[in-house]
Amino acid sequence: MSEQGKQAVKMAAMVAGSAAIGAGLGLLFAPQTGAETRRELNRYAKKAQVQATRWSRAIKSGIQEVADRTKRPVVEAA
């Protein structure tokens, strides 16, 4: 895996970890009822799913672009 790919994986892992920590802290310090908290968590989970899908598509596109560049023949200037 290229260095750029490794960095993308690290960033995705950091974002996912941060989201999990933030959700846990939000549950611990939530000032509302359980039903309201579940409703908000459901909304948050849906937004996080959409964002994760967007990021995964962007990462996949970037990796594909790098792979395509490495497949192209290199033309040197004379």
Residue, then its C-alpha position, 0 to 999 in steps of 0.5 A: m500500500s502506498e504512503q498516501g493510502k496508509q495516511a487515508v486509512k489512518m485518517a479514517a480510523m481516527v475519524a471513526g474512533s473520534a466519533a465513537i468516543g464522542a458518542g459515548l461521552g454524549l450518552l454519559f452527559a446527555p441532559q435529556t430523556g432516554a427516548e430523546t437521546r435514542r432519537e438523536l443517536n438515530r439521526y446521528a448514526k444516519k448522518a455518520q453513515v452518509q458521511a462514511t459512505r462519502w469518505s469511502r467513495a472519496i478514498k476509493s476514488g483517490i486510490q483508483e486514481v493513484a493506481d491508474r497513474t501507476k499503470r500509465p506509461v511514463v513519457e520522457a521529454a527529449 
